[in-house]
């Protein structure tokens, strides 16, 4: 197993285990409280990483790259994390992992819309199968008119789409400056807006009453699953390519589901497991089938609009 593949698999394992941990943290301090705690630590991690990698002479970005970096990180890191957190609050750890695993399907659609790839018939069938699986997966909530949970699932799908866009659109910046620079500068860009959003939750939090596992769990989320995870994922994408690395995400629900069952007591109905299987089968079919190259494959994907 080569190093880049091992790094990508380690990230998937870490992110899978983090789903039940995140659910427990959200229950304790709320999604805004957790994100606020996270972004109290993120800038220190980002500056430490830049000093470790570059010393006191941090790399300079070209003036034309500053705007794209700000837009990409606010959408791909900040808004993605907000939607994922609030979506999981209304859903479950396993549901969140399955729906966020739809990211490779969004990646393919983004590559197609941007003119980088044309989807083959098999890939189109895979996208349709994943969509049908998502409908089956959420059918029990729709039948029960559980609109809060259904809204949480839709929010998670939106978060998956944003992460896919970030994965594709940040590749030129990562290739030019490396994953360390893009991750660290992006984290610093997101810190101010995220703390501003989370300030009310931080102000009302009873800091002294929080158990020790909240602090250790938050530190692990930031340093392990969040910071090092994003860095390793970007590095693996740079070495292996987006199309080869993105499919590994669909292994994440297997880890998350087992962890949620063992430690979170989560129960799974037969339709839900069937829907999860259909989703993952569609993702695998779409991602592992060869695509037709586009005549405009040299054109980079468009930047996100804010």
C-alpha positions, 0 to 999 in steps of 0.5 A: 500500500502506498503512502498516499492511499494509506493517508486517505484511508486513515482520514476516512477511518478517523472521520468515520469514528468522529461521527458518533463523537460529534453527535455526543458533543453536539448533544452536550454543547450544541453545534454552535458551541462546538464550532465556537470551541473548535475555532478558538483552537484552529488559528493556533493550530494553523499558525503552529503548522505554518511555523513548523513548515516555513519558520517565520517566513510564511509563503506569499500568495499572488494577489489574484489568488487571495480572492479565490482562496477566501471564497473557497475556504468560506464556502468549502470549510466554513459553510460546509462545517456549519451545514454538517453540524446543524444537519447532524443535530437533526439527524443521526451519526449513521445517517450523517455519514451515509449522506455525506458519503454522497460527496463523490456523486457531487464531485462527478456532477461538478466535473461534468458541469465544469466541462472537465469530464463527460459522464458515461451511461454507467456513471449516469446510472450510478448517480440515479441509483445513489439518488434512489438510495437516498430517497429510500434511506429517508423514506421512513422519516418522510412517511412519519412526517418527521420534517425536522429530521428530513430537513437535517438530511437535506442539510447534510446533502448540501454540506456534501455538495459543498465539500465536493466543490471544495475538493475540486476547486481547491486543487489548483491552489493546492498544486501551486502552494501545497496543502499546508499553505492552503489549509492554514491560510483557509483556517485563518480566513474562516476563524473570524466569521465562524467565531462571530456566528458562534459568539452567542453560544459561547457567551451562554455556555457554562464552561466550568460545568463541562466534563473533561471528555468535551475538551479532549473530544474537541481537541481531537476533532480539531487536531485529528479529524479536522486539521490533520484530516483536511491536510492529509486529504488534500495531500492525498488528492494532490498525489493520487488525484481527485477521481481516485481519492474521492471514492474512498469516502464511501467507506466512511459510513461502514466505520461510522455505523459500527461505531454508532452501534457499539458506543452510541446504541444506535439502531438500524431498520432494514429499509435504512440499511437497504437504502444505505447499501443502494446509496453506496452501490450507486456511488461506487458505480458512478466513481469506478466507471470510466468517464469520457474525456471532455474536449474542454478538460483543460479548463479549470472549474468555476469558482464558487460565488458567495 
